[in-house]
Amino acid sequence: MSRFIINSVPFETRLCHDAKQILARDQARAKKFLAGLQPHGPAAFLNKKTRKGGNTADGIRESIDVTDTGVAYTIPVSDIYYGSGTFTGTEYIDQVTLGGNLIAKEQSIGVASSVRGFNLLNTFCGSIGPVNLSTGTDVASPVTENLFNSGIIPSISIGMSYFPNAADIANGEITFGATDTAKYTPLRACAYPNLTSSCYPYVRFTGSVNYVPMTTIEPADKYWGIDEDLTYGEDIELLRSSAGIVDIGTTFLLIASDAFKVYRRATGAEEDPATGLLTVTEDQFKSMESLFFTIGTETYDLIPNAQIWPRELNETIGGEKGKIYLIVADMGSSSGAGLDFINGFAFLQRFYSVFDTTNRRFGLARTKFTTKEIN
């Protein structure tokens, strides 16, 4: 019987822009998805429809060393799209070592001479996030397929977990080829000596991972598309039997314009001109209810605290200290278009998520941070 070693790699999320810029890029990304551009879900992988250059892109680093482990191709690439961003540069083939036995040989690497339009994600996750870890091309294999074909991981899939916080530390983790329930040893010194739990940021899920198949509704089926119902509180329906996508490259939780109007009215929120985000008063926040996402047979709640931007980071995005901003935003299109929501980073950081290309399914599980009052 084959024995696979479960390997995980930490990553760090950082903010690079103010809220208006982030929101504008999220909405521009949504428009591309609605138009069916740059497909990157399991269907795209299996059908080999993605364009050349859609592999790992080291687009935010200044340079990369080409070593004796690989042969450098001097192939210029231009206007390679990665969600809301693009880069121009050179493609190389080399060995990529991610740690432990995670060694991808003859891996395509895009080295950028210029980049534009990249959003919240840091260098590591922007380089090999779920999009390009799980998508194939006619030209070269993505990281996960490469590792799978080498017998290093048992499936073309990744699991992602997060430790929502405001500190400049590794606060997320990617697990390759499997889900892992093992307890972690901290990878670096404790960031908060007075909070024991924060010394173990790489949190395994609680309960079980619940899987759903990919949606069959276009254009969401071209990406990591799922079907869900969305309600605010117990009885305010926002979306019903709607198709949308889960996307780590989108920062906020985007919903169709008509659903957004209902949500805004239900919360009493007003748009803040400085950030473009919805804002509520302290009294309104105290009266807010959970958002309920019914995905498959399971219903997940996003508590009021998870619907607000971390207040410690208000000034980082051009907001006011102490003000309460919401992370739910207008996608810019009406429901019924085949892509009615994007469950972005603000949603996913509260859960353990699994992007399983081999079985064409998406998995979600709760963690101890799902209902934590952390913002």
C-alpha positions in Angstrom: 0.0 0.0 0.0 1.3 3.4 -0.9 2.1 5.7 1.9 1.8 9.5 1.4 3.3 12.1 3.7 0.9 14.9 4.3 2.7 18.2 3.7 1.5 21.7 4.5 3.1 25.0 3.8 2.4 28.3 5.7 1.5 31.6 4.0 0.8 35.1 5.0 -1.9 37.5 3.9 -1.1 41.2 3.5 -3.0 44.4 2.6 -1.5 46.3 -0.3 -4.2 48.8 -1.2 -7.0 50.9 0.3 -10.6 49.7 0.4 -11.7 51.6 -2.7 -8.9 50.0 -4.7 -9.6 46.5 -3.3 -13.3 46.8 -3.9 -12.8 48.1 -7.5 -10.5 45.2 -8.3 -12.9 42.7 -6.7 -15.7 44.0 -8.9 -13.5 44.0 -12.0 -12.6 40.4 -11.2 -16.3 39.6 -10.9 -17.0 41.1 -14.4 -14.3 38.8 -15.9 -15.9 35.8 -14.2 -19.4 36.8 -15.5 -18.0 37.0 -19.0 -16.5 33.6 -18.6 -12.9 34.8 -19.0 -9.9 32.9 -17.6 -11.7 29.7 -16.5 -9.8 28.0 -13.7 -12.0 25.4 -12.0 -12.0 21.6 -12.3 -13.9 21.7 -15.6 -11.2 24.0 -17.1 -8.5 21.6 -15.8 -10.1 18.5 -17.3 -10.9 20.2 -20.6 -7.5 21.8 -20.9 -9.1 25.1 -22.0 -6.9 27.6 -20.1 -4.4 29.6 -22.0 -0.6 29.4 -22.0 1.0 31.0 -19.0 -1.8 30.2 -16.6 0.6 28.2 -14.3 2.5 29.3 -11.3 3.5 32.9 -11.6 6.1 34.5 -9.4 4.6 37.8 -10.4 5.2 39.8 -7.2 8.8 38.9 -6.6 11.6 41.0 -8.1 13.6 38.0 -9.4 14.2 34.3 -9.2 17.4 32.3 -9.5 17.5 29.8 -12.3 19.7 26.9 -11.0 21.2 23.7 -12.3 18.0 21.9 -11.4 16.2 23.3 -14.4 16.6 24.7 -17.9 15.6 28.3 -18.5 13.4 29.1 -21.4 13.8 32.6 -22.7 10.2 32.8 -23.8 8.7 36.3 -23.3 5.1 36.3 -22.1 2.8 39.3 -22.0 -0.5 40.2 -20.5 -1.0 37.0 -18.7 -4.1 37.4 -16.6 -4.5 36.2 -13.0 -8.0 37.2 -11.9 -7.9 41.0 -11.4 -4.1 41.2 -12.2 -1.8 40.8 -15.2 1.9 40.4 -15.6 4.5 40.5 -18.3 7.8 38.7 -18.1 9.6 35.4 -18.9 8.7 31.8 -18.5 11.2 29.3 -17.0 11.2 25.6 -16.3 12.9 24.7 -13.1 12.6 22.7 -9.9 10.4 24.2 -7.2 10.8 23.1 -3.6 8.0 24.0 -1.2 9.4 22.2 1.8 9.7 18.6 3.0 9.1 16.2 0.1 7.1 18.8 -1.9 9.4 19.0 -4.9 7.9 19.9 -8.2 10.4 19.1 -11.0 10.3 20.6 -14.4 7.8 23.2 -13.1 6.8 26.1 -15.3 7.5 29.4 -13.5 6.5 32.9 -14.7 8.9 35.6 -13.7 7.4 39.0 -14.0 9.2 42.1 -15.2 6.0 44.1 -14.5 2.8 43.5 -12.7 -0.5 45.3 -12.2 -3.8 44.8 -10.5 -2.8 42.3 -7.8 -5.0 42.5 -4.7 -4.9 41.3 -1.1 -2.9 38.1 -1.5 0.8 38.0 -0.6 3.6 36.7 -2.8 3.2 33.1 -1.8 -0.5 32.7 -2.1 -0.6 34.9 -5.2 2.0 32.6 -6.7 0.4 29.3 -6.1 -3.1 29.9 -4.8 -6.1 27.6 -5.6 -6.5 28.9 -9.1 -3.1 27.8 -10.4 -2.5 25.0 -8.0 -5.5 23.2 -9.5 -5.7 24.3 -13.1 -4.0 22.6 -16.1 -2.9 24.0 -19.4 -2.1 22.6 -22.8 1.5 23.6 -22.2 2.6 22.8 -18.7 1.3 21.2 -15.5 0.3 23.2 -12.4 2.0 22.5 -9.1 -0.5 20.1 -7.8 -0.8 18.0 -11.0 3.0 17.9 -11.1 3.2 16.7 -7.5 0.4 14.1 -8.2 2.0 12.8 -11.3 5.3 12.4 -9.4 3.5 10.3 -6.7 4.1 12.8 -4.0 0.5 13.6 -3.2 -2.5 11.2 -3.5 -4.9 13.6 -5.3 -4.9 16.9 -7.2 -6.3 18.9 -4.3 -5.5 21.5 -1.7 -6.9 22.3 1.8 -6.7 25.8 3.1 -7.0 27.0 6.7 -6.6 30.4 8.3 -6.0 32.2 11.5 -7.8 35.5 11.1 -5.7 38.2 12.8 -4.2 41.6 12.2 -0.5 40.7 12.9 2.3 40.4 10.4 2.8 36.7 10.9 2.1 33.5 8.9 -1.6 33.2 9.3 -2.6 30.6 6.8 -1.7 27.2 5.5 -2.0 25.1 2.4 -2.2 21.3 2.7 -1.3 19.5 -0.5 -3.2 16.4 -1.7 -5.2 15.6 1.4 -6.9 17.0 4.5 -5.0 16.8 7.8 -6.5 16.6 11.2 -3.2 16.4 13.0 -2.4 18.9 15.8 0.2 21.5 14.8 3.5 22.4 16.3 4.0 26.2 15.9 6.3 27.1 13.0 7.6 30.3 14.6 7.7 32.0 18.0 4.3 32.8 19.5 3.1 36.2 18.3 0.9 36.8 21.4 2.5 35.3 24.5 -0.6 36.0 26.6 -2.9 34.1 24.2 -1.9 30.4 24.0 -4.2 29.6 21.1 -2.5 32.1 18.9 0.7 30.1 19.1 -1.0 27.5 17.0 -2.5 29.4 14.1 -2.8 26.5 11.6 -6.1 25.3 12.7 -7.6 22.0 11.7 -11.3 21.9 11.2 -13.9 20.8 13.7 -16.4 18.1 12.8 -16.1 16.9 9.2 -15.5 18.4 5.8 -18.8 18.6 3.9 -18.3 18.2 0.1 -20.5 19.5 -2.7 -20.2 18.9 -6.5 -19.4 21.7 -8.8 -22.4 23.7 -10.1 -23.6 23.0 -13.7 -24.8 26.6 -14.2 -22.8 28.8 -16.5 -20.6 30.8 -16.2 -20.0 29.7 -12.5 -19.2 26.2 -13.8 -16.0 27.5 -15.4 -14.5 28.2 -11.9 -14.9 26.8 -8.4 -18.6 27.2 -8.7 -21.1 26.0 -6.2 -24.9 26.3 -5.6 -26.1 28.0 -2.4 -29.0 29.7 -0.6 -28.3 32.9 1.3 -30.4 34.4 4.0 -29.9 37.2 6.5 -31.2 36.2 9.9 -33.9 33.5 9.9 -36.3 34.9 7.3 -34.8 37.5 5.0 -34.0 35.8 1.7 -31.1 37.2 -0.3 -30.4 34.4 -2.8 -32.2 31.1 -3.5 -30.8 28.2 -5.4 -28.1 30.5 -6.8 -24.9 29.6 -8.5 -21.7 31.5 -7.6 -18.1 30.8 -6.9 -15.6 30.5 -4.0 -12.5 32.5 -4.8 -9.5 33.3 -2.5 -8.4 36.0 -5.0 -11.5 38.1 -4.1 -11.1 40.0 -0.9 -14.7 40.8 0.1 -17.9 38.8 0.1 -19.7 39.9 -3.1 -23.4 39.4 -3.8 -25.7 40.3 -6.6 -26.9 43.9 -6.6 -30.5 43.1 -5.8 -29.5 40.9 -2.9 -27.0 43.6 -1.7 -29.8 46.1 -1.6 -31.9 43.8 0.6 -28.9 43.2 2.9 -28.2 46.9 3.2 -31.8 47.7 4.1 -31.9 44.9 6.6 -28.7 46.1 8.4 -29.5 49.8 8.1 -26.0 50.3 6.7 -24.9 53.4 4.8 -22.1 53.6 2.2 -19.0 55.3 3.5 -17.7 57.7 0.8 -14.0 57.3 1.9 -13.9 53.6 1.5 -16.8 52.6 -0.6 -17.8 50.0 2.0 -21.0 49.8 4.0 -20.8 51.1 7.5 -23.0 50.7 10.6 -23.3 52.4 14.0 -22.5 50.6 17.2 -26.2 50.2 17.9 -26.9 48.8 14.5 -24.0 46.4 14.9 -25.5 45.1 18.1 -28.7 44.4 16.3 -27.2 42.6 13.3 -27.9 39.0 12.6 -26.0 36.1 11.1 -25.8 35.4 7.4 -26.7 31.8 6.7 -25.2 30.0 3.7 -26.9 26.7 2.8 -24.4 24.7 0.7 -25.5 21.2 -0.1 -27.2 19.8 3.0 -25.2 21.9 5.4 -25.9 25.5 6.6 -23.0 27.7 7.7 -23.5 30.9 9.6 -21.3 34.0 9.3 -21.9 35.8 12.6 -22.1 39.6 12.8 -18.5 39.8 14.0 -17.4 38.0 10.8 -19.4 40.4 8.6 -17.2 43.4 9.7 -13.8 44.5 8.7 -11.1 44.0 11.5 -11.3 47.4 13.3 -7.6 47.3 14.0 -7.0 47.6 10.2 -9.5 50.4 9.5 -6.8 53.0 8.9 -4.8 50.6 6.7 -7.6 50.7 4.1 -8.2 54.4 4.4 -11.0 54.2 7.0 -11.6 55.9 10.3 -10.3 54.4 13.6 -13.2 52.8 15.5 -15.7 52.9 12.7 -17.5 49.7 11.7 -17.2 48.6 8.1 -18.9 45.6 6.5 -17.2 43.1 4.3 -20.4 42.4 2.2 -20.2 44.3 -1.0 -22.1 44.8 -4.3 -20.9 42.6 -7.1 -22.3 45.0 -9.7 -24.7 42.7 -11.5 -28.2 41.4 -10.9 -29.0 37.9 -9.8 -30.0 35.2 -12.3 -26.9 35.7 -14.5 -25.4 32.4 -13.5 -22.9 33.9 -11.0 -24.8 35.6 -8.1 -22.1 35.6 -5.4 -18.4 35.3 -4.8 -17.5 33.9 -1.4 -14.1 35.6 -1.1 -11.3 35.7 1.4 -13.5 37.5 4.0 -15.8 34.4 4.0 -13.2 31.7 3.5 -10.9 32.8 6.4 -13.5 31.6 8.8 -13.6 28.1 7.5 -11.4 25.2 6.4 -11.8 24.8 2.6 -10.8 22.0 0.2 -10.4 22.5 -3.6 -10.5 19.0 -4.9 -9.9 18.9 -8.7 -9.6 15.1 -8.8 -13.1 14.5 -7.6 -14.6 17.8 -9.0 -15.9 19.0 -5.7 -15.5 21.7 -3.1 -15.4 21.0 0.7 -16.0 23.2 3.7 -15.7 22.7 7.4 -15.9 24.8 10.5 -12.9 25.8 12.6 -12.6 27.2 16.1 -12.5 30.6 14.4 -15.8 30.3 12.6 -17.8 31.9 15.4 -14.9 33.7 17.2 -15.4 37.3 18.2 -12.1 38.4 16.7 -12.9 41.6 14.7 
